[in-house]
Amino acid sequence: MSFTYKPKKKKRKRTHGFLSRMQSKGGQKVIVKRRAKGRKKLAV
């Protein structure tokens, strides 16, 4: 039996990182909302 989740730092950064968020309008909205909420970490 194998586990479903096999974490990889590069993949995580590429899909959920700050730069990838900023590339799309929706992602930019996410960052703005998280800033407004006062999150310490905006993206992974």
C-alpha positions in Angstrom: 0.0 0.0 0.0 1.2 3.5 -0.8 0.3 6.8 0.6 -1.5 9.4 -1.5 0.3 12.5 -0.4 4.0 12.6 -1.3 5.1 16.1 -0.5 7.6 17.9 -2.8 8.7 21.5 -2.0 9.2 22.6 -5.6 5.8 21.4 -6.7 4.1 23.0 -3.7 5.8 26.4 -4.5 5.0 26.2 -8.2 1.3 25.5 -7.6 0.6 27.5 -4.4 3.5 29.9 -4.2 3.3 33.7 -4.2 4.5 34.1 -7.8 2.0 31.6 -9.1 -0.8 33.4 -7.2 0.2 36.8 -8.6 0.0 35.5 -12.2 -3.8 35.1 -12.2 -6.5 37.6 -11.4 -8.1 35.1 -8.9 -4.8 34.5 -7.3 -4.2 38.2 -6.8 -7.6 38.4 -5.2 -6.5 35.7 -2.8 -3.4 37.6 -1.8 -5.4 40.9 -1.3 -7.9 39.1 0.9 -5.2 37.5 3.0 -3.5 40.8 3.4 -6.7 42.4 4.5 -7.3 39.7 7.0 -3.8 40.3 8.4 -2.3 36.9 7.7 1.3 36.4 8.6 1.9 34.0 5.7 0.3 35.2 2.4 1.3 32.2 0.3 3.3 29.0 0.8 
